Amino acid sequence: MSTTSDNSRAAPGGGSGIEGDPEVRAEIERRLDVITAPDYVDPARRDFTTVDWLAFAGFLAVCGIAFTVWGY
């Protein structure tokens, strides 16, 4: 999918490729325009912090030790 909000996602033969109720199509098109805008920032996405990486590494270390002791 393009990162621009032009009509580059159009289906072959014209149209958007979205079938169904016109209100649903309009809402899907509106949402696609929002998330494909160049200045869109996903509020749910964030970078991992050092604490996140340490917790992940600690989890892997504990799993490795547990599996070694258990015999895997």
ABEGO torsion letter per residue (X at the ends): XBABABAAABBBGEEAGBBEBAAAAAAAAAAAAAAABAABBBAABBBBBAAAAAAAAAAAAAAAAAAAAAGX
